[in-house]
Amino acid sequence: MGALSRNTLGDATSPYLRQHADNPVHWQQWGTEALEWARERDVPVLLSIGYAACHWCHVMAHESFEDEATAAVMNEHFVCIKVDREERPDLDAIYMNATVAMTGQGGWPMTCFLTPDGEPFYCGTYFPPAPRGGMPSFTQLLEAIDDTWRTRRDDVLKASESITAELRRAGGALPAGAVALDGALLDAAVASIRSDEDVERGGFGGAPKFPPSALLEGMLRSHERTGSAMVLESVTRTAEAMARGGLFDQLGGGFARYSVDADWIVPHFEKMLYDNAQLLRFYAHLARRTGSDLALRVTEQTAEFMLRDLRTETGCFASALDADTDGVEGLTYAWTPDQLIEVLGFEDGVWAAGLLAVSSVGTFEAGTSVLQLPADPDDAVRWESVRRTLLDARSRRPQPARDDKVVTAWNGLAITALAEAGAGLGRTQWLDAAQHCARSLLDEHLVDGRLRRASLGSVVGDAAAVLDDHAALATGLLTLHQVTGGAEWLANAQQILDVALDHFSDDTEPGSWFDTADDAEALIARPRDPVDGATPSGASSMAEALLLASVLSAPDTAGRYGAAASATIDRGTVLLQRVPRSAGHWLAVAEAAVRGPIQVAVATDGASDLLDAARRHAPGGVVVVGGTPDSVPLLADRPLVDGESAAYVCRGVVCDRPVTDVDALVEALAR
């Protein structure tokens, strides 16, 4: 174990772990060897969980983990393990549940003290270097934990056993068949969501405000089913508020993680791939549905941001841009009026300051302002020139660090968004990017037939993929199958779904899923969380993938996917009834399921106005496939009509007569 008496994070494939490779703390990566070392030394494990774009993770690292004296205490009394929550969401889920159970709240950095068997007995989040606001200093905490471990071991073990038992008990399956899936359930869920709307400022609930990405997609699908003007008003109100505030990068495109205020003005500046992928999908859908110039602009600039700032050399997408630049939040993004004038000249600088809500008082720190766009400019050409000039000037400022880790699930979300938006809005470059990313993921993350969670610089990590990795990638591949007709995308998606069905489903509770595979590393509990968060849950993501596969696959395999989709959605209905704001992706999938899902198969022998119209006018969740008759399962036995392209529209197993006219197709889709 002598090799463990040093910091071993330099060998990690996680940029977050590598950030701590020079700490005087003898950090270890999670694994049996580190736990065994704690057992041999008879000391607790100090588990620190965070991620690269986390502001307070950096703060605690600078204050405590870089401090020689603090590190000496950590090294003497603990085996210290550092975990990237994005690389190991299974560990993060288990110990976050423990932290919330003990403290009533969670967050990162997460600081947990474990027995050498991995059982938690004390958990918290950030601890300061000196006593502050009723919190002990980190060193005081370390000394108290060490004393308790040495002098009250029985109490520690009883506490850890009790907490572990509760974690296992809480990981049960959702009830089956508790609530019927129908339009009434979905309407009630949307009404409940709307009752929490901040009608004046957009969004749901109070500050801090997070972009409700999946929730907005689900509500937009609800509007398409019901025609409710009030639901559409709620959707567009939030969409516009987010797009015009500081949450959206008015120069470079893309959204920050959340707004610290209720008015969407000041963001927490980290930019996450998963937020931007989901919001790209939503805004592209909104642009198609409403023709909104604002939604189209946000769509284009978000895609531009992803391709420019997050795309890696492999063609996949990096996880995040940091919240800080050189340790200062917002340094890259905030402006003063004088800085605008310096870059643009007096006339354009004053004009831009008024347009972008930049004043001498400032909306951020030290008299600086986060750029907003409260109203569209009266001169669009001038604004585009100013935007490009400011973006170029900003690119010469110090830039936030980028977490280059490629996460399977989040890249799956990006593939779906780029492919769907590219097909619906006629942007072939987005579709090309989606295909390139998908090929790269399949080449690098699929190892001996099993998915891995993440890679860095074409080096795939050891961590096994979890449920949402399988589901999100499968959905992305099925979306590519729809928009390209490529049979290989369907075959790869089916392979991934079959692995998920074999290794993640709960055989005793049909429709329920574990977030880790049955042959993955055995932890103190097997995580299972069906509630949607910043990203869709693994279970709701599987519901979407299975629903798509059930209508895109040949009959001999479609039945298995359809039965699993139905059982999964059946479990999710209780979330839509009880906690609809935490079931946004469930809502989106359920809306598609209640409508059939709708399928549009366009038989054509070449370019087709019918196919273009189907993709442009299809409601969210509609399956659209085009190609020569019998070229893919959904086009089986669907010929041309009198030598012309024909669109076959079905809802579930009930089909309309084929149409050959664009207007007739649009009318059918509107029903």
N, C-alpha and C positions, 0 to 999 in steps of 0.2 A: 504493500500500500504506500510505499515511499513516494511513488509518482503522484499520489493524491495530495501530498503535502506542498502543493503549489497551485497556482491558478491554471486551470486546464481549458479555459474558454477559447483560447486562440485556435483550437482545432474545430470549433463549431461551424455549422453551416448557417447559423442565424446571425445577421448583422447586430441584433440586439445583444446577444451573448458576447459577440466580439467587441462591442463597445466597452465591456467590463473585463476584457482580457488583461488590461494593464493595472487593474485594481490590486492593492496589496492584500485583499481578501483572497483566500485559497478557494475560489469558486470552483465547483464541480458541475458537470452536466448531470441531469437526472439519469439514474440507472441503478442497477442492482449493486454495482461496485461501490458507488458512493454510500448507499444505504448500509452495505456491509461494513464499510469503514466506520460509520457511526456506531454500529453494533460492537465492533471490536474496541473502539475507544470508549464505549459506554457514555456517549454524549447525545444530546438531541440534534435533530436536523433543523437548520435555519433555512427555510425555503422562501426565496424572493422571486415573485412572478411579476413581469411587466412586459413592455413592448417598446420598439424603437422610437415610435413617434409620441411617446407619453411624456408630457412636460414634467410631472411630479416625480416620475421615475428618474429623470435626469437630475432633478433637484436633490433627491435623497442620495443618489449615487455621488454627487459632488460633495454633499455635506458629510456623508458617513462612510460610503464604500471606498472613497479615495483618501480617507483620513487614516494615517498609519496607526494612531492610537486605537481608534474604533476597530479597525481591521484586526489588530492584535487580540482584542477581546473576542471578536467573532471567531478567529482561528483557534484560540485556546480552548474555547468552551463548546464549539459547535462544529458540525460538518455543514458547510455552507453550499447550498445548491441554487443555481440561477436557472430560471425557466422562461422562455419566450412563449407567452400565452398564445400567440398566433401560430406557432409551430406545434404546440402541445395543448390544443383546446380541451382535451380530455382531463389533463391535470388541472388546468385553469378552472374548469367547471366544478370539479370535486372540491377543490380548496376554496373557491369562491363561495360555494354553498356553505361550507364550514364557516367562512368569515362572516357571511350574512347571518347565519344562525347564532353566532357568538356575539356579534356587535350590532346587528340590526341594519347594517349597511355594508356595501362593498366598494371596490374600486382598485385602481392601480397607482402606485406599486402595492402589491399584496405581500404581506409579511406573515408567514405562518411558521409555527414551531411544531415539529412532529417527533414522534417516537422513531426509533430506527426501523420500525415496521411501516412507517409512512402514515401513522394515525395522528391527526392533529389534536393538540391540546390547548393551544393559544393562538389566536389569529388577529390580525389587524391590517392596517394599510400603511400610510405614511407615518413615520415617526421622526420628530425633529432632532437636531443635534444637541439642543438644550431644552429644558422644560418650557412648554409654551401652551397657553390656553387650556390648562388642565391636563395636557398630555405629558407623560414622562419623557425624558430624553431617550434616545435610542440606546445609549450606553446603560442608562439606569434599567431599561427594560431587559437588556441582555443579562445584566448582573442578577436581576430578580428571577428571570427564567432559570439561569444556571443554579441559583440557590434553591429554587423550588425543586428542580430536577434532582439535586443531590440530597436534600433533606426531607422532601415530601413525595417520594417516588410513587408511593401507592396512590396518592391523590391524583397525581398526573396520569397514571395508567387508567384509573377509574374514569377520569374525565375523557381521555382519548377513546376508551372503549364505548362510552356512552355516545359521544359525538359520532363515531364511526357507525354505530348501530343506527342512529337517526339518519345519517346520510344514506345508508342502504334502504331504510324503510321509505324514505321520501322519494326514492327512485322508481316508484311503481308506475304501472301503465295507466293511461287515461281510460275512463270507462267506455265500453263499446255500446253504441246504440242509445246513448243517453238522450240525444236530441235528434229529431228528424232533420235531414238536410232538405230544405226547400227555400223558396223565395221569401217566405215569411221570416224564417230565421235570419237570412241575410239582410233583409230590410230592417229588422230589429237591431242587428249588430251595427249597421251603418247609422241608424238613429242614435244609438248609444254613443258611438264615436263622435257624432256631430254635437252631442250635448256637451262634450268637453272642448269644443272648438273655441279658440280665441277669435271671435268674429271681428274684432277691431284690428288685430295685428296679424292674423293668420297663424296656423299651427294649432296644436292641441295641448292643453295644459299650460303651465307657466314656465319661467326660466329655471334652469337652462333649457333651451329648445333644441331638440335633435330633429334632423330632417326625417319625417315619417314616410320613408321611401316606399316600402311595400304597401303601407296603409293607403297611400294616395293611388297606387296602381289598382288596389282592390276597390276603392271607392269609385274610380273612373270606370271600372268594369260594371259596378253597380249602376251607375248612371246609364251606361249603354244598354243594360237590361231593362231598366225601369223608365228611362227617359226623364228622371227627376231633375228639374232645373235647380232645386235647392242643393242637391248633392254635388252637382257640377259647380255651383257657386262656391261651395266649401273647398272643393279641389282646386279651382283656379285661384281662389283667394290665397291659399297657402302657397301654391306654386309661384304666384307673382311676388308674394312677400319674401320668399326665400331668394328668388332670382334677383330682386332689386336691392336686397340688403347686402351687408358685408359678408354674410355666409357664402355668397357666390363671388368668386374672383372676377371682378368686372374687367380686368385686363387680360388675364391668362386663361379664364374659364376654369371650371371645376369648383366643387363645393368643399368647404371645410367641415370638420367633424361635427361641430354644433355651435350654436350661438349662446354666449354667456348671458345675454339679456333677452327679454321677451319681444323686442322689436327687430330681431335678426340683424343687429348692427355690428356687434363686435363678436367675431368668431373665436373659438379655440382653433388655432391656425393649422393644426395637422390636417392633411388631406389623405383620406383613405381610399384605396381602390374600391372596396366594397360599397361605400357610399356612392361614389361617382358612377359605378357600373349600374347600380339600381336606379339612380336618378336619371341617367342617360336613357334607360329603358322607359321610365315613366314620362319624361319630357318629350321623347320622340312620339310616344303614344298620344300624349296631349296635343302635340302639334298636328298629328294626323287627324285627330278627332275634331279639333276646334279651328284649325287653320291659324292659330295664334302665332304672330310674328315673334313675340317674346319667347314662347316655348320653342320655336324653331331655332332662334338664336342661341338659347341656352343649350339645346341639344347639340348644335354644331360646335359651340365653344367647349362643351364638356368632352365631346369626342376628340376635339383638337388637343385639349389638355392631356387626355389619356395617352394619345398617340405621341405627343411631343415630350411630355414630362415623366410618364410612367412606363413607357415601353422599354423593355430591356433588349440586350443584344440577341436573345433567343427568339424575340418576337412575342414573348409573353409580357405580363405587366407586373411591375414592382408593387409592393404592398402599400407603401405610404410615403409621403413627404413629412418631415419632422415638424412639430409645432414650433420649435425654436430655431433661430439662426444665431450661431455663435453664442448660444446660451441665453439669447434674448427673444422673448416671444414677439412675433409680429415685425421683427426688424426688416424683413424683406418687403413687407406688404404695406406698411403705413406711410402716409405722406403728410406734408404741411403745404400750405398755399405757396410758400416761397420755393419749395422743391418743385412743385408743378411749373411755376414760372421759369425756374432755372432750366428745366428740360424743354419746355414748349415755347418759351418766349412769353412776353407780358400778355398779349391779347388772348392767345390760346390758353395760357396758364390760368388767367382769371375766368375765362369761359369754362374750362374744365373743372375748376374749383367749385363753381356754382352748380355745374351739372352733377358732380360726384360727391356733393355734400361735404366738401373739405373747407373747414373754417379755421380761424386763428385759435379758437377755443379748443377744437379737436373733439373727436369722439372716442379716442383711445388714450394712450399714455403720453405724457410729456408734450401735450399740445398737438400730437399727430392724429390723423384720422384714417379709419378704414374706409376704402372707397365704396360708395353706394351709387345706385342709379335710380333715384326715386321716380323719374319719368324719362320717357324716350327723348332723345335729343331732337331738336328741330332741324338739324342738319346732319343726316346720317353719314354722309360722305366725310364731313369734317370730323365727326366722332370716330369713325373708323381709322382715320389718319392719326388722330390724337391717341387712340387706344394702342395702335401699333408702335407709335413713338415712345409712349410711356412703358409699354411692355419691354421694348428693346433697352430702355434706360434701366428698368428694374432688373433685367437679366445681368447687368454689370454690377449689381449690388451683391453682397454676400448672400448665398443661397442656403436654404434649409437642406439638411442631409436627407438622403433617400434610402429607405429600407428596400434593398434590391431583392429581398426574398420573394420568390414566386410561389404563392399559395394556390393549390389546386382549386378549391371551392371559389375563391374570389375571381380567379381567372375564368372559371366556368360562368360566373355572373357576367363578366366582361364579354365573353364570347356570345352569350345570349343577347345582351344589349346591343352590341355592335352589329350582329347579324340581323336582328329584328329591325333595328333602326335603319340599317343600311338598305334592307329590302323594302321597307315601308316608305322610305324617303328617297330612294334611288341614289344612294351613296355607295358606289361599288368599292371605294377604297376602304370603307368600314368593314364591308363583307370580306374583303381580301385579308384585312388585319385579323379578323375573327378566325378565318381558316388557318392562317399562319400560326396563330397562338394555339389552336386546337392540335395541329400536327406536332408542335413542339411539346405540348403537355403529354400527348400520347407517346412520343418518342422517349421523353426523359422521365416522366413520373410513373409510367406503367412499367413495373419491374417484375418479370416472371409472372405476368398476368395479374399482379396486384398493384393498386395505386399507392403512391406515397403522398404525404401531406405537402411537402415543400421542397424547393431547391434553391440554390444560390450559385449564380454563374455557371449553369449547366451541371453542377454537382448536386445530385439529389440527396436529400437528407434521409436519415434512418427512420424517422417517425412515420408510422403507418397512417394512411389516409383515414379520416373519420367519415361519418355518415354524410355530412353535408358536402364533402369533397366528391363522393360518388354521385350524389343527387345533382349538384350544380353542374358538374362536368357532363353528366348524361343529358341534362336539359339543354346545355349549350350544343352538344353534338346533335341532338334531335332537332334543334332549331336550324342548325346548318343543313341537316338533311332536308328540311322543309324548303329552305331558300335556295339550295343548289341542286336538289334532286340526287345528290351523291349517295350511293348505296353504302359506301364505306362508313359514313357518319352514323347511319342507322345500326350497322353491325357492331361498331365500337360501343355505341350507347347501350345496346342490348347486352354486350359482354359485361359492361360495368354494372348494369342493373341486376344481372344474374348473380354477380358476386355479392352485391348488396343484399339481395333476397336470401342468399344462402348464409351469409355471415352476420348480418345486422338485424334481421327480423326476429321478433320474439315468437318462438314456436308455440308458446302457451297462450299468447294474447294476439291473435291475428290483427294486423293493422297497426301494431305497436312496434317501435323501433328502438334499439340501443344506439348510442352515438359512437360506440367503439365495436370492433369486430369480435366475434366469439373466440378468435385465435390471437387477438392482440395481447399486449402486455397486461397481466392481471394487476389491477390496482385495488385499493381498499374498497371501492365501490365501482360498479359499472354504470357510467353516466347515461342518463336518458332525460333530455329536456326538450319537450315538444313546443315550448313557448317561443314565439318569434322575438328576436331582439334587434340589434343593429343589422344583423343579417338574418335571413330566413332560417328557421330551425331546420335541423336535418330531416325531421319527420315531414314538415310541410313542403320542403324541397323534394323529398321523395314522392309526395303526393303529386306534385306537378310533373316530375319526370315519368312516373308510372302512368299518369293520365295521358300524356303525350304518346308514350310508347304503346299504349293500348289501342290507339287509333292509327298509328303509323306502321305497326307491325303486321305481318301476315297472320291469318287466323290461327295457325297452329301455336303461335306464341302470344298473340294478343290477349287471349283469355286469362293467362296467368297474370299479366300486367294489369289487366282491367280489374280482376278480383282484388289484387293487392291495393290498387288505387282506391277502390270503393271502400275497402276495410279501413284504409288509412284516413281517408276523409271523414269516414264515420266517427273515428276517434276524435278528430279535430273539431267536430261540431260543438263539443262542450266548451272549448275555448272561445269560439265565436259567441256563445251564449253568455259566458261569465266574464271574460276578459278580452273583449274584441279589440281594444287598442293594442293588445299584445299578441294579436293574431292577424296582422296585416297580410302576410303571405297566404295564410290559411284562407282569408277572405278572397284573395285574388284567384286562388285555385278553385275554391268552392263556387265562385261565380262562373268560372268556365265549366265546371262539372254540371251545375244546375241547367245550363243551356245546352247540354248534350254530351260532350262539348260539340260545338259547331265545327264541321269539317268542310273544307272547300277543296275539291280535286279538279284541277283544270287540265283537261286533255288537250294537248296542242302539239303541233309538229314543228314549232319554231317560236319566235317571239310572239307574245300574246298580250293584247290590250286587256283581255279578261284577267290574266294572271296579275298584271300590274294593278288593275283595279281592285282585285281581291286583297292584295297586300296593303293597298293604300286605305281601303275602307273597312277591312275586317276589324271587328271589336277585339279587345284584348282577350287572349286565351284561345282564339280561333286557330285551328290547324289549317294551314294553306300549303298545298303541294301542287306543283305543275310539272308537266313533262309529257312524253309520248305515252300513249295508252299502254298499260301493263308494264311500264318501266319501273315502278315502285309499287309496294303493296296497296297504297291508297288509290292508285290508278288502275288496279286490276279490274278488267271487264268494264272499263269506262272509255268507250270509243269516241272519236270525233263524231259530230253530227252533221251529216250532209257535207262532209269534207271540211267543216269549219271547227275551230276551237270551241270546246264546250265546258261549262263549269257545272259541276255536280255539288250541290249544297245539301248537307245532311246534318241533322241534329240527333246525336246519339245514333240510333239504328233506324231513324225515319228520314227519308230523303225526298227532296223536291224533284220535279222533272228537270233535266239538264237545260241550261240556258246558254244562248250564244251571243247575247246582247249585253253590253256593259251596264246599261241602265237597269235591265232586269236583274242582273247580278247585285248591283248596289241596293236595289229595292229588297231583294231577298235577304241580304245581310242586315238590313235595317229592321227586319221584322223581329 
